Amino acid sequence: MNFIRFIFTKTFWIQVVIAALVTVLLCFAYLFWLHWYTNHDQKIQVPQLEKLSLIQVNKQLKELDLRCKIIDSASFNPSYKPKTVIEQDPIAGKFVKENRQIYIKLNASGYGKVTVPNLIYKTRRLAIPTLEALGFKIGQITYQPNIAENTVLEMRYKGNILESGTQLSKTATIDLVLADGNNPSAVTEEIMETNDNE
C-alpha cells in the first residue's frame, strides 16, 4: 500500500524524469562516440596500385592514412615488372575508412624452379602431359632406333642430356628423344648389308 502511495508522490515522478533524461543523454553520448570512433561518412578512395613498386605503394597509402599488407609474392606474371603489385584488395576506386589495410600481391622476380620428373621409358602419351602440367614447354621431338616405340629415351635441355631431379625454371623448353619402334640390331644389320652390296 505504501508503494502505491509513493507512485503518486512528487518525489517519484521527479526521479522518473531524471532517469529518463539521463538515459537520453547517455544514448546521445554513445551515438556521438560511435560516430567518431567508426569515422562514419568518412570516405577515402583506394588508389590504383597495380604495377607500382612497394616503395611507391607505401608512399601513396601513407599520404591517404591507409596501410598495406603483402599476402603473396610467389606468383610470377610476365606482363608485370618483378616486385611490382599484380593484385590488390580492395580494388582501385573503392571507398574505405582511415587506417584501413590494403592487401596486395607482389610479382615474383621470375618463374619458380620445378623439379624434372623421371620420365625415361615412359610413353609419349604420359610424358608430354606430365611436363606440360608442371609448366614446361615441349621443344623438338626426335627419334632413335629402339623397339619400345614412342617411349622416352632421353630428355634434353639446351642440347644437353637432362637428368631427372634437375631443377629448371617453369616454362623451360625440354626436348624429347623417343624410340621409333625399330630394333637397333636389325637397323645395324640392314646398314651393313647395304654397304656390302655397294
C-alpha positions, 0 to 999 in steps of 0.5 A: 500500500505504501508503494502505491502511495509513493507512485503518486508522490512528487518525489517519484515522478521527479526521479522518473524524469531524471532517469529518463533524461539521463538515459537520453543523454547517455544514448546521445553520448554513445551515438556521438562516440560511435560516430567518431570512433567508426569515422562514419561518412568518412570516405577515402578512395583506394588508389590504383596500385597495380604495377607500382613498386612497394616503395611507391605503394607505401608512399601513396597509402601513407599520404591517404592514412591507409596501410598495406599488407603483402599476402603473396609474392610467389606468383610470377606474371610476365606482363608485370615488372618483378616486385611490382603489385599484380593484385590488390584488395580492395580494388582501385576506386573503392571507398574505405575508412582511415587506417584501413589495410590494403592487401596486395600481391607482389610479382615474383622476380621470375618463374619458380624452379620445378623439379624434372620428373623421371620420365625415361621409358615412359610413353609419349602419351604420359610424358608430354602431359606430365611436363606440360602440367608442371609448366614446361614447354615441349621443344623438338621431338626426335627419334632413335632406333629402339623397339619400345616405340614412342617411349622416352629415351632421353630428355634434353635441355639446351642440347644437353642430356637432362637428368631427372631431379634437375631443377629448371625454371617453369616454362623451360623448353625440354626436348624429347628423344623417343624410340621409333619402334625399330630394333637397333640390331636389325637397323645395324644389320640392314646398314651393313648389308647395304654397304656390302652390296655397294 
